[in-house]
């Protein structure tokens, strides 16, 4: 029996990619909201509360999609040898949502109870964190294109996966520069502020790593399926 149907896969695998596409869309919206949170002045707590609550809803919706994918895998809706990779793919994309949720809550917490920080330093770090998250947004948009393309145009899929990898490398450079700046400014900051900047920067960079890992899994799955 032919595995591919009109340029894509048999229904179970096609449906899994569609659900993961939906999951990636939720992650994209969550990152857009993170940018808004970071760009909102400290007196804009009401807006930050609203953005954080929306991310909370997106994270719960993502969990539902991930559970539905786990159920599909459990029913044997796709190639048994690829169950593990499909599970990892769903988990990676869902983890981007989890990171965005955790980051939004930490940013809200700091807005509610401001840390003792150097204002100019805080402003600079927030701008750099926005840059990092915007790289993640660009990755997610390419990743969604990859999900649409992977079953029908291998050459374009390879190009998209490579672009996602390049963006992840750019993100590493931004993250490393930020960490150097944070460690170099320890005398200006108390421990809570230092730890907050460190944690939120690493958390933001983790999302880029997860997106690259997800794109690698898409390429591995489609190659295994002969796409």
C-alpha positions in Angstrom: 0.0 0.0 0.0 1.3 3.5 -0.8 2.1 5.5 2.3 1.8 8.9 0.7 -1.6 10.2 -0.5 -1.6 13.1 -2.9 1.8 14.4 -1.7 1.1 13.7 2.0 0.9 10.7 4.4 -1.9 8.3 5.3 -4.6 9.8 7.5 -3.2 9.1 11.0 0.1 10.7 10.2 -1.5 13.6 8.3 -3.8 14.3 11.2 -0.9 14.2 13.7 0.9 16.9 11.6 -2.2 19.0 11.5 -2.6 18.8 15.3 1.1 19.7 15.7 0.5 22.6 13.3 -2.3 23.8 15.6 -0.1 23.4 18.7 2.7 25.5 17.0 0.1 28.2 16.3 -0.7 28.4 20.0 3.0 28.7 20.8 3.3 31.5 18.2 0.5 33.4 19.8 2.1 32.9 23.3 5.4 34.3 22.1 3.7 37.3 20.6 2.1 37.9 24.0 5.5 37.5 25.7 6.9 40.3 23.6 4.0 42.5 24.6 4.6 41.7 28.3 8.3 42.6 28.0 7.4 45.8 26.1 4.8 46.9 28.7 5.9 49.5 31.2 6.1 48.4 34.9 2.9 50.4 35.7 0.9 48.5 33.1 0.1 45.6 35.5 -3.5 45.3 34.2 -2.3 44.6 30.7 0.4 42.2 31.8 -2.2 40.3 33.9 -4.4 40.0 30.8 -1.6 38.8 28.5 -0.5 36.3 31.2 -4.0 34.9 31.6 -4.3 34.4 27.8 -1.0 32.5 27.8 -2.4 30.4 30.6 -5.4 29.5 28.5 -3.1 28.7 25.5 -1.0 26.4 27.6 -4.1 24.5 28.8 -5.3 24.2 25.2 -1.9 23.0 24.2 -2.1 20.3 26.8 -5.4 19.1 25.4 -3.9 18.8 21.9 -0.9 16.9 23.3 -3.2 14.5 25.1 -5.2 13.9 21.9 -2.0 13.2 20.0 -1.0 10.7 22.7 -4.3 9.0 22.3 -3.8 8.8 18.5 -0.5 7.2 19.1 -2.0 4.8 21.6 -4.7 3.7 19.1 -2.0 2.9 16.5 -3.1 5.6 14.1 0.4 5.9 12.7 3.5 3.8 11.9 4.5 2.0 15.0 8.2 2.5 14.6 7.6 6.3 14.6 5.4 6.4 17.7 8.3 7.6 19.8 9.3 10.4 17.4 5.8 11.6 17.0 5.5 11.7 20.8 8.7 13.6 21.2 7.6 16.0 18.4 4.4 16.8 20.2 6.2 17.1 23.6 8.8 19.5 22.1 6.2 21.9 20.7 4.1 21.7 23.9 7.2 22.5 25.9 7.6 25.8 24.1 4.1 26.7 25.4 5.1 25.5 28.9 8.3 27.7 28.8 6.2 30.7 27.6 3.7 30.1 30.4 6.4 29.9 33.0 8.2 33.0 31.7 5.0 35.0 31.6 4.2 34.1 35.2 7.7 35.1 36.3 7.5 38.4 34.5 4.1 39.1 36.1 5.5 38.2 39.5 8.3 40.7 39.1 5.9 43.4 37.9 3.7 42.9 41.0 6.6 42.9 43.4 9.5 44.8 41.6 13.0 43.7 42.4 15.7 46.1 43.3 17.4 46.6 40.0 19.3 49.2 38.0 16.6 50.7 35.8 18.8 51.2 32.7 20.1 47.7 33.0 16.6 46.3 33.3 15.5 48.2 30.2 18.4 46.9 28.2 17.9 43.3 29.2 14.2 43.5 28.4 15.0 44.7 24.9 17.5 41.9 24.4 14.9 39.4 25.7 12.4 40.7 23.2 15.0 40.2 20.4 15.5 36.6 21.6 11.8 35.9 21.6 11.3 37.5 18.2 13.9 35.0 16.9 11.8 32.3 18.4 8.7 33.7 16.6 10.6 33.7 13.3 11.5 30.0 14.0 7.9 29.1 14.8 6.6 30.7 11.6 9.1 28.7 9.6 8.3 25.6 11.5 4.6 25.9 10.6 5.6 26.2 7.0 7.8 23.2 7.4 4.9 21.2 8.6 2.9 22.2 5.5 5.8 21.4 3.2 7.6 18.4 4.6 5.3 15.8 3.0 5.4 17.2 -0.5 8.6 19.2 -1.2 11.7 17.7 0.4 14.1 20.4 -1.0 12.0 23.3 0.5 11.7 21.4 3.8 15.5 21.0 4.0 15.9 24.7 3.4 13.3 25.7 6.1 14.9 23.3 8.6 18.3 24.9 7.9 16.9 28.4 8.4 15.5 27.3 11.7 18.9 26.0 12.7 20.6 29.3 11.7 18.1 31.3 13.8 18.8 29.0 16.8 22.5 29.8 16.3 21.8 33.5 16.2 19.7 33.1 19.4 22.7 31.4 21.1 24.9 34.5 20.2 22.2 36.8 21.7 21.9 34.7 24.8 25.6 34.4 25.3 26.0 38.2 25.0 23.2 38.7 27.5 24.7 36.2 30.0 28.0 38.0 29.8 26.2 41.3 30.5 24.3 39.8 33.4 27.4 38.2 35.0 29.4 41.4 34.3 26.8 43.5 36.2 26.5 41.4 39.4 27.7 44.3 41.5 24.7 46.4 40.5 22.2 43.7 41.3 20.9 41.9 44.4 20.7 38.1 44.3 17.0 38.0 43.4 17.5 40.4 40.4 20.6 38.5 39.2 18.8 35.2 39.4 15.7 36.5 37.7 17.6 37.9 34.7 19.6 34.7 34.5 16.6 32.4 34.7 14.4 34.3 32.3 17.1 34.6 29.7 17.9 30.9 29.7 14.2 30.1 29.6 13.7 32.3 26.6 16.6 30.6 24.8 15.3 27.1 25.6 12.3 27.8 23.4 14.6 28.3 20.4 16.4 25.0 21.1 13.0 23.2 21.4 11.9 24.6 18.0 15.1 23.5 16.3 14.8 20.0 17.9 11.1 19.9 16.7 12.2 20.7 13.1 14.8 18.0 13.2 12.2 15.5 14.3 9.9 16.5 11.4 12.7 15.9 9.0 13.5 12.6 10.5 9.9 11.4 10.5 9.2 12.5 6.9 12.5 10.9 5.7 11.5 7.6 7.4 8.1 7.8 5.7 9.8 8.3 2.3 8.7 11.9 1.8 
